[in-house]
Amino acid sequence: MQPLKPYRYNSLIETQSTANLTIANAKIQFNENGTPYATQFEDLYFSDAQGLEETTHVFIKNNHLLQRWGKWQQSQFVIAETGFGTGLNLLVTMLHFDKLMQQSNAPKFNLHFISIEKFPISQGDLTNALLLYPQLAQYSKPLLEQYPIAVAGCHRLTFFNGQVTLDLWLGDVHQVLPKIENKPQGLVDTWFLDGFAPSKNPEMWTPSLFENMALLAKDQCHFATFTAAGHVKRGLREAGFEVQKQRGHGRKRDMLAGVINKPDDNPSRSPYYVREAAKISQSPKIAIIGGGLAAANCAYALSKRGLDSTIYCQDQALAQGASGNAQGGFYPQLNAQAGHASQIHALCFNYANTTYRQILKQGIFFEHQWCGTLQLAFNDKVSARQNKMIANKTWPESLIHQVSPALATQLANLDIPYSGLFIPQGGWINLPDLVAGLVKAAGATQTVNSQLLSLARSQHNWQLNWRDGSQTTADIVIMATGSDSADCQQMSQLPFRLVRGQVEAIKSCHALAQLSTVLCHKGYITPAWQGTHALGSTYIKDDKNCDYRLSEQQTNLSMHQQALAKCDWIQDVQPTLSGRAAIRCSTPDHLPMVGAVPNIDEQTEQYHNLYKALPPKHYPQPSNHPNLFMLCGLGSRGLTTAPLCAEVLVSQILKEPMPLSSDLLDALNPNRFLVRALIRKQGH
C-alpha cells in the first residue's frame, strides 16, 4: 500500500474565502420514460425504470452492506458518495436499512450518509424524477421537505427521528473532500463511487479523487462503482485500494469493487484545532448549564441521538436573558464577500429554518411568522454594498434577492421608498416559545433556580457546586451560559464581549399596523403581534444592567426615524414606555465559540512557538478540560446560529462526521483567539 499523502500545508495564518457561494442547478430534461437526463453531461441519472435495481446491485450488494450491517458493533455506519444526483442511492440505502432495523434481532446503530454534488437538481426537477419510484415515497417525501437552498457547503438533513443523517455537500468534489473534517482512524466505512461516466465527466475521475477517498477511508472500508474503466481501476489501486472486477448491472458487463487495508493513522491537518470527542459511558449523565437558545438546541440535538440531558437554569424560568424577546428577527447576516462569517450564517440559516419547521410539524407550537425579512438600502453606502452583493452573485436568489421600492412597498404592505434585499424564508419568532418547544421536543429535564458556583473535576466526572450548597455530578457538562460565561473559572480567560441591548414594544396603530414583513436597517421593526411591534435595538458595550432606560428608548426611536426618514409613517411611531433589555454575549470576531473548553494555560505552553510555522507533526493535540464543552458567544444572532452550532457540538462530543467544512469549524473553535495570538507571537 502507498503511504498516505499529507494535507497540503502552507501557513498557520487563517484565510478568508471570498468565493461565489451560489451553486448552479443541473440542467435537466426528461426522456419518454420520465428518466432525468443531464444535458451538460449527455447522460442519464440512472437506467430507465431500473434505477432501484441498479443501485441495489452496484452499491448494496457489491459493498456487502446487508452482511456487514448484520454484524455491525459500532454506534454508526458512514457511507460517502460522489454524485448525489436524484438521491436514489440514498433512498434505496434507507429502504434496506429500514427493513433491517425492523427485524427483532437487528443491531442498533445510526446510518450517516455523506454525499457530494456539484450541480444539484432543482427541487421541482427532483420531485418529478422521484415520481418514477412511488415505492420510495416515504423516504423521498422528507428528502424533498428538507431539500436545501443551493448554497455551497454542507447541508445536514435527518430522517427516522435522527437514526439516518444525510450530509449533502454542494460543490466540486475536489474542493469538498479536503475540507471534510477527518478522524485519525478515518471517517468512511463504505464508498459509493458514483457520478456520470468517466467518459462524460473526466474532470471528476482523477488521482486526486482516489487519494482523498483513501484519506477519508477507515481500515477495511469498502467501495463499489458502476464503471470498470482502466484508469479508474489503476487510480484506486495506486491510492491503496484492493480492486476486483465484478459482474455489472444490466447491459454493463463489468464493474469494480474492493476494500482498503489501512493500518496507519491519518496525518493531522492542524493539531491545535483538533476537535476532541467526549469519553463517555453507554448512558452518560449530561448536564447543560443555561436556559436559552443555546441550551435548548443542545438538548434537542442530543435527543436526536437518543441521549437524555438535564438543563440547569439559574432563573425562575427558561429564556429570561438574551433569549427572552417576544419577537426576534430571523435572518442570516450576509455580506458581498463570502468570508467565513457569512458562509456560517448562510448554512446556519438553512439548517435553523428546517429545524424550526420540523418542530412545528411535530405539533409543538411557538408564535412565529414566516413573513420574510426586508433589508432596506436606506443610504447610498448601504445601497452600494447591496448592489455589489447582487452583481457578484454571491448568494442564490432563492436565499436573498434585490427588490425595487415598488416591490418593497408591496412586500411590506406600506410605503417603502427604498430598494432593498429580501430574504423570503426569514421572519420573526417568539424566543421563549421556541426555547420551551425545543426543550419539550427533546424531552429534557429542567431544573430552575440553579445557579452554578463552580466546577470541579474528579477522576471520572465533574462535580457541580450550586449556590444553595448542593452538589451534582455529571459525566459531560455543556456550558451554554450566555452573558455569564466568563464567571466560569474554566472559561474565564476566553475573550467574551458583553453588549446590552434594549428592544421597544411599540403600540400598533395607523399605517404601521399594516406592516407585513420584518424591516431591517441599522435596527429592525417587526409586524404586529398582540397589538405591538418589536423595535430595536441598542448596543451598549460592557454594561450588564438590565433596567429599562428612557435614554435608550430615544436612541432606538431616533435611529429608526433617521434611517427611515423618507417614510411618512415613521413619524407616527410613538414610545409606550414598554420594552426589555438583556445582555448579549459576543466575541471579538462576532462568531460563536463551539467546542471543547480549552485549557488556556496548558495550550499556551503547548503552542508557544506557533509563530515559527513548523509543520503539523511538531505540534501536539490541544489540551482541553476533559468532557467540558461550550456553546457560547451567540451575540444577537442566536436564532440563526444556535441549531447548527449545537449540531456541531454534539457531533464532536459523539465523534460523528461534522456538518461544516474544516475551515469553518476552525473559525468556531474556542481556542482560535489564543492560536491567532501565538501565531503573531502575542501569547503569554
Steps between C-alpha positions, in 0.01 A plus 500: 500500500621850413558730801224755545584846376488773765271797474650792312652733755570863424460721804344514843335831422125467442367607163157627405330361192334751270363249253159512340277284719221465244477147360362452148218250466528215253333545162252216471286351229273198538491230235188317380518268804520788748867432579705815569775581250785745574551710190842625614639146529277339237422214734208350692492516877401134521394216274150538355255345750786303659664756726395323819630165381823659376571666835422177685736297281790744476507661843300286744602155377859568395581690821354202694295747704232264630756247622719769660205678660377175651827469696565872561618578854566874483257786569492626142569390145630764257443486125653764272388558144624694199206641306170538689296542181136413570582357842402154378801330659412657835134404474572139405755476780239631746253242370738214579606657831137545603420136426798387705413721797148354512639155572482401865865397522642791298809674639445858614704762322443822308561545128694808388496572127740757353438605140663758274331674209642771276179564304199425723168434333238765571226403744240497223705273275585276794131464584425392143796262484398316816145450378640198316543323835178522703626209713759742641250777579529467879872580465486750213233716666718606797792547260297744290372677811855565623665553161734797547552832330788463256777657710850348490589298809353227717124468553392255771167320464359241741259210458339239727517734803874534461583135431609593146697816423584642159782750460443640152810692394443736209816577305775349289614166641867602477436806714261330742687182592810672647272716716306214659625475858678166519577276797840344580356157425302623199134584462337286229394134519378472140543702182233526231716615207226636276452795267482520125719262302873579479465560127227759567648663810881451490560800732371298797680169444855608587783373724410778746154347545639155576765637737240694700277192511790310658572779750138503619466120504522291815689174503295236313292767329320355196425670172297425191450677168299431184798562272787265410709761320870415506624834634246480783622154596862614488430821693322315781783247528763773509304668781515179705176315420483136406292489181311213334275486198143388569204430277330823401131580503279448196686559175820605679733202495737604778525728803759551776491433873755455775636590841789691654740371765609807691687441825658846515345805667415795278737796509362790702392813318549749786540332839417811703146501355432128548145449629526264794206268561362422843600192693160358582327196639199336336245724678689817595362752746499829310456839666425811293558827683280781368140572417490659154523408134847346530396267783169401338661420165772291666233298681309454174809391306585246773147364501522417128778257597287349775695677776333655804618823657415729790483878451605703803368857483586761763177697445146419607415395145672434168577779250534789742819646353591587140263223381203671664376734225145444380585577135848421381591564137600182318743553213869443415773764501628494141771708338607570144824312573427145615749476785479247779235690696262532204549136400421387853192722516364378165539133593371558854194682368406215269542244779310711756215555255467125448528426873234748605255379238558139609418597858172650383419182304544304821202693638710723726386856442686825547385846397663599173442649159683385185448844351844554349760760591559818301842664533461860387756699302437803720811695391746511211763292680259217574359520147849464350574202724175329403559566131846346529358188663249454221754577226741245647224237506641401836176338619219319317183699432295244692688608813514876443405721208474869418166680493397840368323762714171398337552131585625591849177696552298200387690260729477730801140604435586864571695767319872415468687752280820293512635208304626208705583133534227252583553170685176309435560225756566748781252642745462527877474247783393520863821390673358379836242296310770350281727416793212327677411312181854375444528382859165325472602332174824389665322358803773661712472538876490861622636623830443872564635729774830311470795740497834333443780622726785280379605187314750254643646204315526165673666195352199392297247783489417860579371626832259794467479722806183708532425822687261325739785278619394187314716301262435303181721275292501463122703305245477780242437870562394741224535869580227700322525786743464814287600819680610304809760298309804687635385421857602137448860461614581258215383757242612820674801555269293496181431840336126541547340833408183605685256733326178633648204525260163665559194423286184714497142375491325752273122525492353394167303784342454704182691381192752300703226254595503378139867400501528145363875424498799562729677824407875527561734797470732599786230353721186299432125516542262204486138456393249530783438221749249540782465867414869595511806508277853422615736787419870479574765492591772679691858376534668612825834332566605364841174587674327219693210707638165383364279787621280666238641842404323799347830618352529181295136528401586833340806346338286230342235745377756744361684219319181395323389853420835583343535177301136513380482876452336463158211300650216730613358233730812489718390826662193321640717258699470599864666356813291302748742478795500127442786272401780293641878498520731199505871428476636333189823304517716542192864453399763723334428351155122477558492123453393251770743282694408137439699203624707371789588753769873558451750486784651837417806470726599161361430593138707816538792280593423241230492755219741769619700465175210508253649815350775280353243338266647152537329203328205349689698200629693733732187592698303284744124479518347772718451460871134553590301462818380139469132453415433874539348664192356838410257677269535868589537838333191490277461877521182631338480220241416200715174431316703438186816335633398299808348189332794419270758598764331258741516234229872570456556466874308175542666354190836577658402354836388175338784477244261526206564657158491878528237713321737781399823520303828494691575870442160602638542266795834666573326839490268380780759325717516654850882506499525699175581829674789345690629331184488824302678690776775239522544499124564873523723436801262687727433210734577503870 
